[in-house]
């Protein structure tokens, strides 16, 4: 099957390799559409019973409308300067993604964010996506906020890490 053909096929009809490739493609598309202009496309990749969690901030959302509002709040709170993808890999059921965001806090619409506007951070953000039939059914985002240049702002960045710089 081509990659387009496997998008709407149940996992049970695909090989392990096809499921893994699809899961990685779905998560890549999700991240690509995490913008104010295309967030609805990112949300279309969720299953009907989505659970979205940010444990460090104590946030759990199960209503797609609340997930969208949470994303819009993030967009109004965080300005990205650079995003470094350290690693991403998948199994038939999960995708793990590990990134560092060089960001400035510009708003106050992320509940329980421990930093205020004007703070420059290096945010280590690891995602665990649970996948089923080509949809994200659970997204857990582990956010580790560290002030840029502080004693805890220290990471081992692989030589092949992908860096995206934002204007």
C-alpha positions in Angstrom: 0.0 0.0 0.0 1.1 3.6 -0.6 1.5 6.0 2.3 -1.7 7.8 1.2 -3.7 4.5 1.2 -2.7 3.6 4.8 -4.0 6.8 6.4 -7.6 5.5 6.9 -6.8 1.8 7.3 -7.2 0.0 10.7 -3.9 -1.1 12.3 -5.1 -4.7 12.0 -4.8 -4.5 8.2 -1.2 -3.2 8.2 2.2 -4.6 8.8 4.2 -3.5 11.8 6.4 -1.4 9.6 3.5 0.3 7.9 1.9 1.1 11.3 5.2 2.6 12.6 5.7 4.6 9.5 2.2 5.9 9.6 2.5 6.8 13.3 5.6 8.9 12.6 3.9 10.6 9.7 0.9 11.5 11.8 3.0 13.0 14.6 5.1 14.9 12.1 1.9 16.3 10.5 0.5 17.1 14.0 3.7 19.1 14.9 3.7 20.8 11.5 0.2 22.1 12.1 0.7 23.3 15.7 0.3 27.0 14.6 -2.5 29.4 15.2 -3.4 29.3 11.5 -3.5 25.5 11.1 -4.3 24.2 14.6 -7.6 22.6 13.3 -5.5 20.4 11.0 -3.4 19.3 14.0 -6.6 18.5 15.9 -8.0 16.4 13.1 -5.3 13.9 13.8 -6.8 13.1 17.2 -9.1 10.2 17.8 -12.6 10.8 19.0 -11.8 10.1 22.7 -8.6 12.2 22.9 -6.9 12.7 26.2 -4.3 15.6 26.3 -2.1 15.9 29.4 0.5 18.3 30.7 1.4 16.6 34.0 3.9 19.2 35.2 1.2 21.9 35.0 -1.6 19.5 36.2 -3.6 19.9 33.1 -5.8 17.1 31.6 -8.2 17.8 28.7 -10.7 15.3 27.1 -12.9 17.7 25.2 -11.5 18.6 21.7 -12.7 22.2 22.1 -10.8 22.5 25.4 -7.7 21.1 23.7 -8.0 23.7 21.0 -8.4 26.5 23.5 -5.3 25.1 25.4 -3.3 25.3 22.2 -4.5 28.8 21.4 -3.4 29.8 24.9 0.0 28.3 24.4 0.4 30.2 21.1 -0.5 33.5 22.9 1.9 32.7 25.8 5.1 31.3 24.2 7.2 32.7 21.3 9.6 30.2 19.9 13.0 31.3 18.7 14.4 27.9 18.0 13.3 24.3 18.3 15.8 21.4 18.5 14.5 17.9 17.9 16.8 15.5 19.8 15.1 12.2 19.0 11.8 10.8 17.7 10.9 7.1 17.4 7.9 4.9 17.3 6.4 1.5 17.9 3.0 0.2 16.7 1.3 1.9 19.6 3.5 4.9 20.7 5.5 7.7 19.3 8.1 9.4 21.6 9.5 12.8 20.8 12.1 14.8 22.7 12.7 18.5 21.9 14.2 21.7 23.4 12.4 24.9 22.7 14.3 28.2 23.1 11.3 30.4 24.0 10.3 33.7 25.5 7.1 33.9 27.6 5.0 36.7 26.1 1.6 36.1 27.8 -0.1 34.4 30.6 -2.6 31.9 29.1 -0.9 28.6 30.0 -2.4 27.5 33.4 0.1 26.8 36.1 3.1 27.9 34.0 5.7 28.8 36.6 7.2 31.7 34.7 5.9 35.1 33.7 6.0 37.3 30.6 9.5 38.4 29.6 11.2 35.2 30.8 13.6 33.5 28.4 13.5 29.7 28.8 14.9 26.6 27.4 12.0 24.2 27.7 12.7 20.5 27.4 9.5 19.1 26.0 9.0 15.3 25.7 5.9 13.9 24.2 4.4 10.4 24.5 1.7 9.9 21.8 -0.5 6.9 22.1 -1.7 5.9 18.7 -4.5 3.8 17.3 -5.6 3.3 13.7 -3.6 6.3 12.5 -5.0 8.7 15.1 -3.5 10.2 18.3 -5.7 8.9 21.2 -3.5 10.3 24.0 -0.9 13.1 24.0 1.2 13.5 27.1 3.6 16.4 27.1 6.2 16.6 29.7 7.4 20.2 30.0 10.6 20.9 31.9 10.9 24.7 32.0 14.4 26.1 32.8 15.5 29.7 32.7 18.0 30.2 29.9 21.5 30.2 31.2 20.6 28.9 34.7 22.4 26.1 36.5 19.8 23.6 35.3 19.8 24.7 31.7 22.0 21.8 30.5 21.3 19.2 27.9 23.2 16.5 26.0 22.3 17.4 22.4 23.1 14.6 19.8 25.2 15.7 16.9 22.4 14.8 14.4 19.8 16.9 16.3 17.5 18.9 13.9 17.3 22.6 14.6 14.6 24.8 13.3 15.0 28.6 13.7 12.0 30.9 13.7 12.0 34.5 12.6 
